[in-house]
């Protein structure tokens, strides 16, 4: 079964314009074209689109996704595992303020003032 671009857009929640863009940059080419010139997508195209959507949700840019999904690239589970590990490392790092100093857990610089537990003053860094 082949889906026209509008039907694929409707089923995936993407816009037709997005699918046209993916075709223009070589990320997702349709399997065929109808006699009227409409893009037609088959099962393999749809599976590739699902992989693209999953990798976009993990924060990968389209240019990197294209390289990863290219011929001879890693499998999707390996790509996802690598991206999750990178995100875990990023989360584990203490946040940095714009000044380069460490921030509190909230992401805001620590202010001088009494601490809730001891009542002693923090030094501002």
Order of alpha helices (4+ residues) and beta strands (2+ residues): beta-alpha-alpha-beta-beta-alpha-alpha-alpha
